[in-house]
Amino acid sequence: MIRKLTFLLPLIILIGAGRSFPMTLGDLEERIGKSYDAQILDTDIAREQHLNEKARSESGMKLFGNAGYSWIREPESLTSNEMIYYEKLFGRIGVSIPVIGSKWQEDAGILKGERNVLEKQHDLAIYRKTAKSVLRKEYVELWNAQRKAALFEEFLKDEDQIRSILKERVKPGFLLDFDFQEFMILPVGQNSFRE
């Protein structure tokens, strides 16, 4: 199933390339049905349905016939060296009706075909459900990362004002000194972030 979900990676990269989402989650979910893997599963379903219809059309009573022509050369008798030549034209027409074993065999083939169609439809439904689940998870994670980056940029804009507020909160004990020191480390990351 992991191989089947590889189409999601380019979509997630496409979304992550911009600062905002170029496509909505609904647009991306619609593309799941148009993916290469979904099209393969749709083709498998169509193939199984075709084979099942073929098995149905070939079952039951059958009319058959054949015709032939032959030119024969054979000895006149067992002891004779003389040959006789003649032509033979023949034909046969008939009806084949499956009974007992052959009827059960045909019915079993039709049921197997129906089962194969249902299995392929089930595989497609599971693929779509799994792909949507993975897509939604990745979409949310990307959205969260973008929101955190935007929040960090906002913090950097008002860095001096926020630092003075945090220093004032440490004095009465509203903010632990450890937390304040953690905020003080941010300028190290600020330079590399802005570059």
Solvent accessible surface area in square Angstrom, and as a share of the most:
residue,aa,sasa,rsa
1,M,97,0.43
2,I,145,0.73
3,R,155,0.57
4,K,48,0.20
5,L,17,0.08
6,T,83,0.48
7,F,39,0.16
8,L,6,0.03
9,L,115,0.57
10,P,83,0.52
11,L,20,0.10
12,I,26,0.13
13,I,109,0.56
14,L,89,0.44
15,I,0,0.00
16,G,34,0.32
17,A,86,0.67
18,G,31,0.30
19,R,162,0.59
20,S,81,0.52
21,F,52,0.22
22,P,84,0.53
23,M,29,0.13
24,T,83,0.48
25,L,49,0.25
26,G,39,0.37
27,D,62,0.32
28,L,0,0.00
29,E,29,0.13
30,E,119,0.53
31,R,112,0.41
32,I,1,0.01
33,G,26,0.25
34,K,141,0.60
35,S,11,0.07
36,Y,159,0.61
37,D,11,0.06
38,A,0,0.00
39,Q,94,0.42
40,I,70,0.36
41,L,11,0.06
42,D,57,0.29
43,T,88,0.51
44,D,40,0.21
45,I,17,0.09
46,A,56,0.43
47,R,139,0.51
48,E,17,0.07
49,Q,78,0.35
50,H,120,0.53
51,L,72,0.36
52,N,13,0.07
53,E,105,0.47
54,K,99,0.42
55,A,33,0.26
56,R,106,0.39
57,S,90,0.58
58,E,92,0.41
59,S,29,0.19
60,G,21,0.20
61,M,137,0.61
62,K,86,0.37
63,L,137,0.68
64,F,89,0.37
65,G,50,0.48
66,N,76,0.39
67,A,87,0.68
68,G,18,0.17
69,Y,130,0.49
70,S,36,0.23
71,W,153,0.54
72,I,43,0.22
73,R,140,0.51
74,E,69,0.31
75,P,71,0.44
76,E,105,0.47
77,S,55,0.35
78,L,185,0.92
79,T,133,0.77
80,S,33,0.21
81,N,150,0.77
82,E,115,0.52
83,M,72,0.32
84,I,72,0.37
85,Y,115,0.44
86,Y,88,0.33
87,E,112,0.50
88,K,103,0.43
89,L,145,0.72
90,F,101,0.42
91,G,56,0.54
92,R,147,0.54
93,I,147,0.74
94,G,17,0.16
95,V,82,0.47
96,S,49,0.32
97,I,109,0.55
98,P,22,0.14
99,V,101,0.58
100,I,122,0.62
101,G,43,0.41
102,S,52,0.34
103,K,81,0.34
104,W,171,0.60
105,Q,136,0.60
106,E,40,0.18
107,D,53,0.27
108,A,57,0.44
109,G,34,0.33
110,I,22,0.11
111,L,116,0.58
112,K,115,0.49
113,G,10,0.10
114,E,53,0.24
115,R,125,0.46
116,N,33,0.17
117,V,16,0.09
118,L,118,0.59
119,E,86,0.38
120,K,57,0.24
121,Q,72,0.32
122,H,108,0.48
123,D,61,0.32
124,L,14,0.07
125,A,60,0.46
126,I,72,0.37
127,Y,0,0.00
128,R,90,0.33
129,K,156,0.66
130,T,42,0.24
131,A,0,0.00
132,K,71,0.30
133,S,66,0.43
134,V,48,0.28
135,L,0,0.00
136,R,112,0.41
137,K,125,0.53
138,E,59,0.27
139,Y,27,0.10
140,V,80,0.46
141,E,85,0.38
142,L,32,0.16
143,W,120,0.42
144,N,61,0.31
145,A,56,0.44
146,Q,25,0.11
147,R,129,0.47
148,K,143,0.61
149,A,26,0.20
150,A,32,0.25
151,L,129,0.64
152,F,49,0.20
153,E,69,0.31
154,E,89,0.40
155,F,25,0.10
156,L,9,0.04
157,K,142,0.60
158,D,71,0.37
159,E,21,0.09
160,D,116,0.60
161,Q,115,0.51
162,I,51,0.26
163,R,29,0.11
164,S,53,0.34
165,I,83,0.42
166,L,21,0.10
167,K,105,0.44
168,E,113,0.51
169,R,114,0.42
170,V,38,0.22
171,K,169,0.72
172,P,81,0.51
173,G,54,0.52
174,F,139,0.58
175,L,30,0.15
176,L,126,0.63
177,D,83,0.43
178,F,151,0.63
179,D,48,0.25
180,F,19,0.08
181,Q,90,0.40
182,E,100,0.45
183,F,74,0.31
184,M,59,0.26
185,I,113,0.57
186,L,50,0.25
187,P,42,0.26
188,V,116,0.66
189,G,33,0.32
190,Q,22,0.10
191,N,95,0.49
192,S,77,0.50
193,F,92,0.38
194,R,140,0.51
195,E,175,0.78
